[in-house]
Amino acid sequence: MGIAQSIRNAAEPWTAKDVSKLKELAAQNLPMSVISLRLGRPEPAILSKAMQSGIKLMPLNRPPYGG
């Protein structure tokens, strides 16, 4: 059930409101898994839309690799 809930909008087209919410969540430095749950879309879709829209998904609260 949790998986179905997390991808409830997977087949839906992105709206301007969805992209705006993605920008807002990304600005809060949330992990992609949390953004995925909040938007109801799979992580690959989040990543793809973020790249298309120029939205950075790099939480500042995580140390870089090797750091």
Secondary structure by P-SEA (a helix, b strand, c coil): caaaaaaccccccccaaaaaaaaaaaaacccaaaaaaaacccaaaaaaaaaaacccccccccccccc
